[in-house]
Amino acid sequence: MSLGWHQSDAQEAVENVIAANEIETPLSTEQVPQVLKLALTSLDRGR
């Protein structure tokens, strides 16, 4: 969100990445950077 996206958009991007990549929740510490990178990529495509 501090990068300029709305909270709802950021949350939706993370949820979509988790679903699309069949990542189990809760996320492990090791998974967080991967999920964030994929979510940011997804958000950037929407601009």
C-alpha positions in Angstrom: 0.0 0.0 0.0 2.9 2.4 0.7 3.8 1.9 -3.0 0.5 3.6 -4.1 -2.0 0.8 -4.3 -5.3 0.7 -2.5 -5.6 -1.9 0.3 -8.4 -3.8 -1.4 -6.3 -4.0 -4.6 -3.2 -5.2 -2.7 -5.2 -7.8 -0.8 -6.9 -9.1 -3.9 -3.6 -9.4 -5.7 -2.1 -11.5 -2.8 -5.2 -13.7 -2.6 -5.2 -14.2 -6.4 -1.5 -15.2 -6.3 -2.0 -17.6 -3.5 -5.0 -19.3 -5.3 -3.3 -19.3 -8.8 -0.1 -20.9 -7.4 -1.9 -23.3 -5.0 0.1 -21.9 -2.1 -1.1 -23.1 1.3 -2.0 -20.7 4.0 -1.0 -19.5 6.5 2.2 -18.5 4.6 5.5 -19.5 6.0 8.2 -16.9 6.5 10.0 -18.2 3.4 6.9 -17.9 1.2 6.2 -14.2 2.0 8.9 -12.7 -0.4 7.8 -14.9 -3.2 4.1 -14.1 -2.8 4.8 -10.3 -2.5 7.0 -10.4 -5.7 4.2 -12.2 -7.6 1.5 -9.8 -6.2 3.5 -6.7 -7.1 4.1 -8.1 -10.6 0.4 -8.7 -10.9 -0.5 -5.2 -9.7 2.1 -3.7 -12.1 0.5 -5.4 -15.1 -2.8 -3.7 -14.2 -1.4 -0.2 -14.4 
